[in-house]
Amino acid sequence: MAKGISLHIGLNSVDPDQYEGWSGDLTACEFDAKDMDRSGQGQGFPQRTVP
């Protein structure tokens, strides 16, 4: 059986100093990562860690 890893990281902000003055605010990225986790579960990725 094939094996794989499904990794989903959602950042709602980043360091603005690394993006030339952009505020660094992001919207709903953590929710997107949780949605992708559910998708991975449906594809047979049973082991998971969600902080």
N, CA, C and O of each residue as an XYZ file, in Angstrom:
204
protein
N       0.845     -1.182      0.000
C       0.000      0.000      0.000
C       0.889      1.242      0.000
O       1.900      1.293      0.700
N       0.511      2.216     -0.770
C       1.251      3.481     -0.826
C       1.071      4.256      0.470
O       0.033      4.171      1.127
N       2.098      5.011      0.824
C       2.031      5.847      2.014
C       2.268      7.293      1.617
O       2.902      7.570      0.598
N       1.770      8.189      2.404
C       1.969      9.603      2.117
C       1.847     10.434      3.377
O       1.475      9.939      4.441
N       2.165     11.689      3.236
C       2.053     12.641      4.329
C       1.219     13.814      3.839
O       1.406     14.309      2.727
N       0.311     14.241      4.671
C      -0.516     15.399      4.370
C      -0.237     16.439      5.444
O      -0.577     16.228      6.608
N       0.375     17.556      5.074
C       0.761     18.597      6.025
C       0.023     19.881      5.680
O       0.073     20.343      4.540
N      -0.661     20.457      6.658
C      -1.437     21.673      6.441
C      -1.073     22.686      7.513
O      -1.214     22.414      8.705
N      -0.615     23.826      7.100
C      -0.207     24.877      8.030
C      -1.000     26.133      7.700
O      -1.023     26.575      6.551
N      -1.643     26.701      8.695
C      -2.417     27.926      8.492
C      -1.849     29.052      9.331
O      -1.863     28.982     10.560
N      -1.357     30.077      8.686
C      -0.817     31.246      9.382
C      -1.754     32.419      9.176
O      -2.053     32.778      8.037
N      -2.217     33.015     10.248
C      -3.097     34.168     10.115
C      -2.340     35.483     10.070
O      -2.940     36.543      9.892
N      -1.020     35.418     10.231
C      -0.206     36.623     10.059
C       1.243     36.205      9.833
O       1.642     35.094     10.184
N       2.015     37.095      9.252
C       3.440     36.889      9.035
C       4.180     38.149      9.484
O       3.555     39.179      9.736
N       5.479     38.072      9.582
C       6.301     39.204      9.991
C       6.326     40.257      8.882
O       6.895     40.002      7.820
N       5.727     41.432      9.095
C       5.675     42.445      8.043
C       7.058     42.941      7.611
O       7.213     43.417      6.486
N       8.048     42.840      8.472
C       9.392     43.279      8.098
C       9.984     42.423      6.986
O      10.905     42.856      6.293
N       9.468     41.231      6.814
C       9.963     40.333      5.767
C       9.237     40.534      4.438
O       9.585     39.901      3.441
N       8.233     41.411      4.416
C       7.402     41.601      3.219
C       7.301     43.058      2.811
O       6.232     43.513      2.403
N       8.386     43.789      2.915
C       8.508     45.159      2.414
C       7.377     46.083      2.840
O       6.848     46.844      2.030
N       7.005     46.013      4.137
C       6.018     46.948      4.647
C       4.580     46.489      4.602
O       3.713     47.122      5.204
N       4.304     45.388      3.893
C       2.941     44.856      3.895
C       2.577     44.501      5.331
O       3.441     44.032      6.072
N       1.349     44.703      5.746
C       0.950     44.534      7.144
C       1.116     43.104      7.652
O       1.285     42.893      8.853
N       1.071     42.141      6.772
C       1.237     40.745      7.170
C      -0.038     40.057      7.610
O      -0.013     38.877      7.962
N      -1.154     40.772      7.598
C      -2.423     40.166      7.999
C      -2.936     39.230      6.917
O      -2.946     39.573      5.735
N      -3.357     38.052      7.332
C      -3.972     37.077      6.435
C      -5.331     36.723      7.020
O      -5.559     36.913      8.215
N      -6.230     36.213      6.198
C      -7.585     35.941      6.651
C      -7.937     34.468      6.499
O      -7.807     33.905      5.412
N      -8.379     33.847      7.576
C      -8.970     32.509      7.591
C      -8.011     31.388      7.197
O      -8.469     30.300      6.846
N      -6.716     31.610      7.243
C      -5.766     30.573      6.846
C      -5.802     29.369      7.781
O      -5.639     28.235      7.332
N      -6.011     29.601      9.071
C      -6.110     28.477     10.001
C      -7.346     27.640      9.681
O      -7.299     26.414      9.783
N      -8.432     28.270      9.304
C      -9.642     27.539      8.933
C      -9.396     26.723      7.664
O      -9.872     25.592      7.557
N      -8.657     27.284      6.702
C      -8.330     26.545      5.483
C      -7.525     25.290      5.812
O      -7.777     24.226      5.247
N      -6.561     25.406      6.719
C      -5.758     24.249      7.111
C      -6.627     23.177      7.763
O      -6.422     21.986      7.529
N      -7.591     23.590      8.575
C      -8.488     22.620      9.214
C      -9.383     21.951      8.174
O      -9.663     20.756      8.279
N      -9.835     22.706      7.174
C     -10.629     22.120      6.091
C      -9.809     21.088      5.313
O     -10.317     20.024      4.961
N      -8.553     21.405      5.050
C      -7.691     20.468      4.334
C      -7.411     19.222      5.182
O      -7.262     18.128      4.638
N      -7.339     19.379      6.503
C      -7.170     18.233      7.396
C      -8.351     17.285      7.242
O      -8.169     16.072      7.147
N      -9.548     17.829      7.219
C     -10.734     16.981      7.029
C     -10.697     16.290      5.671
O     -11.103     15.134      5.550
N     -10.219     16.984      4.663
C     -10.083     16.379      3.345
C      -9.077     15.226      3.382
O      -9.308     14.175      2.785
N      -7.969     15.431      4.081
C      -6.965     14.375      4.214
C      -7.516     13.158      4.943
O      -7.212     12.022      4.577
N      -8.322     13.388      5.967
C      -8.948     12.273      6.680
C      -9.806     11.459      5.721
O      -9.803     10.229      5.765
N     -10.535     12.147      4.862
C     -11.384     11.469      3.887
C     -10.591     10.670      2.862
O     -11.116      9.740      2.250
N      -9.322     11.035      2.677
C      -8.462     10.328      1.735
C      -7.641      9.233      2.413
O      -6.809      8.590      1.774
N      -7.879      9.021      3.718
C      -7.231      7.921      4.407
C      -5.968      8.288      5.179
O      -5.135      7.416      5.423
N      -5.801      9.529      5.563
C      -4.669      9.954      6.408
C      -5.183      9.981      7.852
O      -5.635     11.024      8.324
N      -5.117      8.848      8.556
C      -5.765      8.777      9.860
C      -4.996      9.430     11.004
O      -5.620      9.981     11.911
N      -3.661      9.388     10.995
C      -2.886      9.937     12.108
C      -2.753     11.427     11.935
O      -2.355     11.894     10.868
N      -3.081     12.191     12.977
C      -3.033     13.631     12.836
C      -2.694     14.296     14.171
O      -2.933     13.752     15.249
N      -2.132     15.483     14.050
C      -1.829     16.317     15.200
C      -2.334     17.702     14.876
O      -1.916     18.300     13.884
N      -3.219     18.214     15.690
C      -3.760     19.543     15.477
C      -3.561     20.328     16.769
O      -4.221     20.057     17.772
N      -2.638     21.315     16.745
C      -2.416     22.093     17.969
C      -3.542     23.074     18.238
O      -3.502     23.802     19.230
